[in-house]
Amino acid sequence: MSQGPRSGLAAVSSALLAMSRHLEVRDVLKTIVASARELLDAQYAALGVPDDHGGFAQFVVDGVSEEQWRAIGPLPRQHGILAAMLHEAKAERLADVRKDPRFEGWPEAHPDMADFLGLPIRDGEEIIGALFLANKRCPKPEGSCGFTQDDEELLSILAQHAAIALTNARLYERSRELTIAEERSRLAHELHDAVSQKLFSLRLTAQAAAALVDRDPARAKGELHQVAALAAEAVDELRAAVVELRPAALEEDGLVATLRTQIQVLDRAHTARVTFTGAGLRALPAAQEEAMLRVAQEALHNALRHSGAEHVDVSVRRRGCGAVLRVTDDGGGFDPTAVRRAGRHLGLVSMRDRAGGVGGSLTVESAPGKGTTIEMEVPGG
């Protein structure tokens, strides 16, 4: 290694500690990539986690700007050198990756790379990812690779610990998913029992009222008051269950982090570009954060499934003691009044109800061919 033994060990130790601090898979991947690039003094680093369809479920880069990454386009496929890392299970150290017979070219916006070091990340016999470094920052004689055998050994150590960190993160996320599923199942049973009893009583009372309408209107009126009371109790039961189903990620990470994570997933899953901005937002009352998240999800669903948009932008910003959520798309748009007349709501009624239920407001701006902007404002606490 180019560093002295003490500084080299300190750097490795710092990298391993950084990996162990994170439990979310995406955070672990980003930490591994950044640590590898810093340790080996490379210009670029990337880590790919394969899916089951010849592509990558996740692909994290370091050393490439957000603008470059957007310009590069969709996630890479498992071809060429990338495939070698995932299928041949051995390290690759190349003086110039472009001259390797397996090299198949890059997208136009891809940065130029020469010397290359790649290593699979293994969990036992299974390859769960591949780590790549390019353009070692050091003097390189013509035709030689800047990455050394020492670099390869250091990256191998990092890859072994990366496998542990990644496996632990996956287990944590799976455990959390199971906990959420179990809690939802419990709540579903409780909700079914409680609401079923209320609805059964409501039905019997309504039948009694119907039977009394002609012969005893006064008693029928009393029964109808009871129907209204039972309906209100059923609504209260439903609302209580919804509050309990508040997303775990929202509880732990807050609105901004939860939205950012969900939008990163949507950006990778859809051809439309999905972006997010949000910073400096105070924590809001739990019910308001829940409502804003649900409205954002509904608006994103409409934009990505129905509008034909090429770009959807989501932002959350502070306004006074509260906050404003905006979801804007450049899709086909619609006439909100025509939608209401046709009895089609695109979730607008639900979104307005959610906003109004927490003391907020919702506005919709749209016209055919002009895209759509949905804005929700909440007062804060």
ChimeraX attribute file (.defattr): number of C-alpha atoms within 10 A of each C-alpha:
attribute: neighborCount
match mode: 1-to-1
recipient: residues
	/A:1	15
	/A:2	12
	/A:3	11
	/A:4	9
	/A:5	10
	/A:6	8
	/A:7	11
	/A:8	16
	/A:9	12
	/A:10	12
	/A:11	16
	/A:12	18
	/A:13	12
	/A:14	13
	/A:15	22
	/A:16	19
	/A:17	11
	/A:18	14
	/A:19	23
	/A:20	17
	/A:21	12
	/A:22	17
	/A:23	18
	/A:24	16
	/A:25	19
	/A:26	16
	/A:27	15
	/A:28	22
	/A:29	27
	/A:30	17
	/A:31	21
	/A:32	27
	/A:33	25
	/A:34	19
	/A:35	23
	/A:36	25
	/A:37	22
	/A:38	15
	/A:39	20
	/A:40	24
	/A:41	19
	/A:42	22
	/A:43	16
	/A:44	22
	/A:45	27
	/A:46	23
	/A:47	26
	/A:48	28
	/A:49	18
	/A:50	20
	/A:51	14
	/A:52	7
	/A:53	9
	/A:54	12
	/A:55	18
	/A:56	17
	/A:57	14
	/A:58	18
	/A:59	20
	/A:60	19
	/A:61	21
	/A:62	22
	/A:63	16
	/A:64	15
	/A:65	10
	/A:66	11
	/A:67	9
	/A:68	13
	/A:69	16
	/A:70	12
	/A:71	13
	/A:72	16
	/A:73	15
	/A:74	14
	/A:75	15
	/A:76	16
	/A:77	15
	/A:78	19
	/A:79	15
	/A:80	14
	/A:81	19
	/A:82	21
	/A:83	17
	/A:84	19
	/A:85	24
	/A:86	24
	/A:87	12
	/A:88	11
	/A:89	17
	/A:90	13
	/A:91	19
	/A:92	17
	/A:93	22
	/A:94	20
	/A:95	21
	/A:96	17
	/A:97	21
	/A:98	17
	/A:99	11
	/A:100	12
	/A:101	9
	/A:102	14
	/A:103	13
	/A:104	12
	/A:105	10
	/A:106	13
	/A:107	11
	/A:108	10
	/A:109	13
	/A:110	14
	/A:111	13
	/A:112	10
	/A:113	16
	/A:114	16
	/A:115	21
	/A:116	24
	/A:117	25
	/A:118	25
	/A:119	24
	/A:120	28
	/A:121	28
	/A:122	19
	/A:123	16
	/A:124	8
	/A:125	7
	/A:126	11
	/A:127	18
	/A:128	18
	/A:129	25
	/A:130	24
	/A:131	30
	/A:132	25
	/A:133	27
	/A:134	28
	/A:135	21
	/A:136	22
	/A:137	12
	/A:138	12
	/A:139	9
	/A:140	13
	/A:141	9
	/A:142	7
	/A:143	11
	/A:144	12
	/A:145	22
	/A:146	23
	/A:147	25
	/A:148	15
	/A:149	10
	/A:150	12
	/A:151	18
	/A:152	19
	/A:153	13
	/A:154	17
	/A:155	26
	/A:156	18
	/A:157	13
	/A:158	22
	/A:159	22
	/A:160	14
	/A:161	19
	/A:162	27
	/A:163	20
	/A:164	16
	/A:165	23
	/A:166	26
	/A:167	17
	/A:168	18
	/A:169	22
	/A:170	17
	/A:171	15
	/A:172	15
	/A:173	15
	/A:174	12
	/A:175	12
	/A:176	14
	/A:177	13
	/A:178	12
	/A:179	13
	/A:180	15
	/A:181	12
	/A:182	12
	/A:183	13
	/A:184	15
	/A:185	12
	/A:186	12
	/A:187	16
	/A:188	14
	/A:189	11
	/A:190	14
	/A:191	18
	/A:192	14
	/A:193	11
	/A:194	15
	/A:195	20
	/A:196	13
	/A:197	14
	/A:198	20
	/A:199	16
	/A:200	12
	/A:201	16
	/A:202	21
	/A:203	14
	/A:204	13
	/A:205	21
	/A:206	19
	/A:207	15
	/A:208	15
	/A:209	23
	/A:210	15
	/A:211	13
	/A:212	16
	/A:213	15
	/A:214	10
	/A:215	9
	/A:216	11
	/A:217	14
	/A:218	12
	/A:219	14
	/A:220	21
	/A:221	15
	/A:222	12
	/A:223	22
	/A:224	19
	/A:225	15
	/A:226	17
	/A:227	22
	/A:228	14
	/A:229	14
	/A:230	21
	/A:231	17
	/A:232	13
	/A:233	16
	/A:234	20
	/A:235	14
	/A:236	13
	/A:237	17
	/A:238	15
	/A:239	12
	/A:240	12
	/A:241	16
	/A:242	14
	/A:243	12
	/A:244	11
	/A:245	15
	/A:246	16
	/A:247	13
	/A:248	14
	/A:249	14
	/A:250	17
	/A:251	13
	/A:252	10
	/A:253	11
	/A:254	18
	/A:255	23
	/A:256	22
	/A:257	15
	/A:258	17
	/A:259	24
	/A:260	17
	/A:261	13
	/A:262	12
	/A:263	22
	/A:264	14
	/A:265	13
	/A:266	18
	/A:267	17
	/A:268	17
	/A:269	13
	/A:270	13
	/A:271	15
	/A:272	18
	/A:273	20
	/A:274	23
	/A:275	16
	/A:276	19
	/A:277	12
	/A:278	16
	/A:279	11
	/A:280	9
	/A:281	17
	/A:282	16
	/A:283	16
	/A:284	18
	/A:285	14
	/A:286	17
	/A:287	15
	/A:288	25
	/A:289	22
	/A:290	23
	/A:291	22
	/A:292	27
	/A:293	20
	/A:294	16
	/A:295	27
	/A:296	24
	/A:297	17
	/A:298	16
	/A:299	26
	/A:300	23
	/A:301	15
	/A:302	18
	/A:303	27
	/A:304	21
	/A:305	11
	/A:306	13
	/A:307	19
	/A:308	17
	/A:309	22
	/A:310	15
	/A:311	17
	/A:312	24
	/A:313	18
	/A:314	23
	/A:315	19
	/A:316	24
	/A:317	18
	/A:318	17
	/A:319	13
	/A:320	10
	/A:321	13
	/A:322	19
	/A:323	22
	/A:324	20
	/A:325	21
	/A:326	22
	/A:327	23
	/A:328	23
	/A:329	28
	/A:330	18
	/A:331	22
	/A:332	17
	/A:333	21
	/A:334	17
	/A:335	14
	/A:336	19
	/A:337	10
	/A:338	11
	/A:339	13
	/A:340	13
	/A:341	9
	/A:342	9
	/A:343	8
	/A:344	12
	/A:345	15
	/A:346	16
	/A:347	14
	/A:348	21
	/A:349	12
	/A:350	14
	/A:351	25
	/A:352	17
	/A:353	17
	/A:354	22
	/A:355	22
	/A:356	16
	/A:357	13
	/A:358	20
	/A:359	13
	/A:360	21
	/A:361	18
	/A:362	20
	/A:363	14
	/A:364	15
	/A:365	15
	/A:366	18
	/A:367	15
	/A:368	12
	/A:369	13
	/A:370	15
	/A:371	20
	/A:372	27
	/A:373	21
	/A:374	21
	/A:375	22
	/A:376	24
	/A:377	24
	/A:378	26
	/A:379	17
	/A:380	20
	/A:381	11
